[in-house]
């Protein structure tokens, strides 16, 4: 009987302390690879099997112990575990305090102090699975930069505003936006699996969005009244943070509208908390009468691997096509090598690189901006080294335009 099966069958609640030796390639953009050096097993107080504690060799001297499900063999297929609730537990256990995040990663107290003011404007939220992929002690880690509040966010920069893509102008009903012909977007929730520091909706008035199926009625009636609408995009927030029952109710009501053909789900959950890809979720997506597409959001190759790969494979094996959209971000993926590795990693996982977005000029994110001229140069280099289907479209969303604008 193997280790994971023993845990599942006994339904023991355990604490695992894995001491890893981290092997790095050259440069700060290298994916995070681990070699198991020693395994310690301790039966402990009740914890779900997903709550594995990982202690890196670098942080051992500081006593840093962080929960994560990264590469956890218990997550995927053991029948003795109630998988459906693991992702919700991960949401509850997410890190919300910059001081805690700095402590876990062995970063300086000064770094944490600087984060406090920006955190008050747009609070930190980072799942422990994602934090487990960050490099301890590295303030420039490309995954950390996406999640950690920085004092730079507090600066007011001309041209960076609260609604850079014109969402407020596109509202047709509470929670319903239409910018482009034949398709509409539903703001399903304000909850996300991570608070990306460059999010173009970081200032969105989510308190005005519907919170129950009854509140969705005006939006559903608006969609039903317009026979030109063929496709509905579920966005947010992140629609996969909805409980399965609420998601099922929404999909059922959308499928009753006869002229709708397609459903597109924009989500970061498969990357942030891969345990969200449950058999029940796949069943919901497969049983709808609408053709379902999923658009994931990976910006760096270190976000892929392990349980993320297993979740993406379950989706594609179930016949759900995957597209990826990334944002070109300074200090994260603004070099040819990182972008090429991201694109190749995606097609290896049967996810098509769909869009590479120019940063939306949202207030608080100016430090992420890469010039369009530099972006065009990077795309030109990608075209020289990648097959055509692996090169994303480099686009910008401009308020009032009838489509994304190619750069």
Protein Blocks (a to p, Z undefined) as FASTA:
>chain_A
ZZklmmmmnopacdddddddddddehjkbccddddfbdcddddddddfklccdddfklmm
nopacddfehiaklmmmmkbcfklmmmmmmmmpcfbfklmmmmnopafklmmmmmmmmmm
occdddfklmmmpcehiakbmklmmmmccfklmpccehiafblnommmmpfbghiacfbg
hiacddfbfcdfbdcfklcklmbcfklpcfbfklmmmmmmmmmmmmkbmbdcddedjfkl
pcfklmmmmmmmmmmpmkbmbdcdddfklmmmmmlmcfklmmmmmmpmbdcddddddfbf
klggcjlmmmmmmmmmnopacdddddddehilmcfklmmmmmmmmmmnopacfbdcdddd
dehilmmpccfklmmmmmmmmmmmpcfklpccdddddehiabdcdZZ
